[in-house]
Amino acid sequence: MPRTGWLLRGLGRCSVESVADHVARTSFIAMSLADALNIRGVRLDGYKVVEMSLLHDISEAMLLDIDRRVSELIGEGLKKNAEKAIEEFALKQLEPNLRDRYLSLLKDYREGNSVEAQVVKVSDKLETLIQALEYEESGFSTSKVQEFWEEKNHLPELIKDSALKDLVAEIIDELNHRRRTVSKSK
């Protein structure tokens, strides 16, 4: 399943990241951030981070990857309600305790209150920035992905933990450095 946002911005279907690619890389980023935070003394459940990151886009298997522009048109509430209903439907065949745990992880992710949920939310956004940078490095127009770079300014709003804020700031600085290098080479 291709990520719709990239298609709508002009990338060809063959070169577009899939939802599975996105989930895998988001999970790897989240796992790495959790480990880095543990090294910095932040106590969090790395297993919970990995589980949550693997589940975070489960609804897209049925609902598809709804682009932010479409979300604005249909209303964020409608999209969120549909995602929640699909999550429940997708997990209904599981043993009740397992289903309830996964649904609890998804609820925690949506609410973003735990440090684990903040790690996953930030990882989701970082993965998109990294993907945008990779598209730019391969020659894709910078203007077509600019809105994703502007969104990075809202990342601090997702983060309550100061160590995570610092770590994300370091990553954003490195991505900005790489992006400036790409711009200079064009």
C-alpha positions, 0 to 999 in steps of 0.5 A, a space after each residue: 500500500 503506497 503512502 498517499 501523501 507522496 503520490 499526491 505530491 507527484 512521486 510515481 507509484 513505483 518510487 513511493 514508500 509503502 505504509 509497511 516501509 513507513 511502519 518498519 522505519 518508524 519502529 526502528 527509529 522509535 526503538 533507537 530513540 528509546 534506547 538513546 533515552 535509556 542511556 540518558 537516564 530516562 526510564 521508559 518501556 522499550 518493548 512498549 515503544 516497539 509494540 506501539 510503533 508497530 501498531 500505530 498505523 494498523 488502520 491504514 491496512 483497511 482505511 488506506 493512508 489518508 493524506 493530511 489534505 483529505 483529513 482537513 476536508 473530511 474533518 479530523 474527527 471523522 478520520 479519527 473515529 474511522 481509524 478507531 473503529 477499524 483498529 477494533 475491527 482488525 483486532 477483534 479476532 485476537 484473544 481478549 487480553 491481547 486485543 485489550 492490550 493492543 487497543 490500550 497501546 493505540 489509545 495511549 498513542 492517540 492521546 500521547 501522554 506517556 513518554 513511550 507514546 511521545 517517542 512513537 509520535 515523534 518517530 512517525 514524524 521523523 521518519 516522514 522527514 527522513 523520507 522527504 530528505 531522501 526524495 530530495 536527495 534523489 532529485 525530487 522537487 524541494 518545494 513539493 515536500 516543503 510542508 513536511 519541513 515546516 511541520 517539524 516546527 510543531 514537533 516540540 508540541 508533541 514532546 513533554 520530556 526534556 531529554 526527548 526534546 533535546 534528542 529530537 533537536 539534535 536529530 532535526 539539526 542533523 537533518 537540516 544540515 543534510 538538507 542544506 547540503 542537498 540544496 547547495 548541490 542542486 
